[in-house]
Amino acid sequence: MLTVHAAPLVLPVGAAAVERGAVAVEGDRITALGPYDEVAAAHPTARVRQWPGVIAPGLHQRHAAWLLTRCYHPDPREADGLGTDPLSGEAFARLAGELDATRWAGSVRRGLQQMLRYGTTHLTGPFRDPAVRTAVSRSGLVEVPAAQSPVVPQSGPEGGPALDPLAEGLGLPGSVHAPLVTGARADFAVFDVPDEAALVAAGAASCVVTVLAGRLVYRRR
């Protein structure tokens, strides 16, 4: 089924922003991108999803291996004892000896879910840990070879990276894997901000929707 995703602003990256824009998706591909009126007129039977803010390419998490293998992502049921933020550094080292295979696999899955909440669609590999490799494969997130991922500074707690790819300070063009273009795989996110400057300032925590290969995989409630 063809779906038209519309928003007050589309930021393709590499091309001019489109006010009151839209991205048409069929299967896992972008079939059209442009002003909403034109896209909707060309696809009169399409399902239309109206989103707030901006549509932008999905973000690229270049520190995924670190975030998935050197952090523990607590289960909500552990919040009273461990909090809700990822545990790294000394806190992770203290916990590591207590992690059996089931608990470790759960942490990895939750880490990937957190990345989707930040509009992430691409991850730098390789992933050598079997649990991580399996979870990434099942998630549908795109693994990008390290050779295609420039080294960027780490900006998270404990001297490590942040879940938010925009926190690296590279702006939107430096935080995505590829621009939105017709014919490309439909990997994009929607952020509840008015424009690109506001997105960079607010960060990817402003994400309200993540679309992966044309599928709606995250929507803020």
BELCORRA-V210029 format. One record per helix or strand of 3 or more residues. SS is the DSSP state (H for helix, E for strand). FROM is the first residue (numbers start at 1). TO is the last residue. If there is no record, write none. Layout:
{{SS;FROM;TO} {SS;FROM;TO}}
//
This chain:
{{E;2;11} {E;18;26} {E;29;35} {H;36;42} {E;47;50} {E;54;57} {E;59;61} {H;64;69} {H;76;82} {H;89;96} {H;101;117} {E;120;124} {H;130;139} {E;142;144} {H;146;148} {H;157;159} {H;165;168} {H;173;175} {E;188;191} {H;196;202} {H;204;206} {E;207;212} {E;215;219}}
//
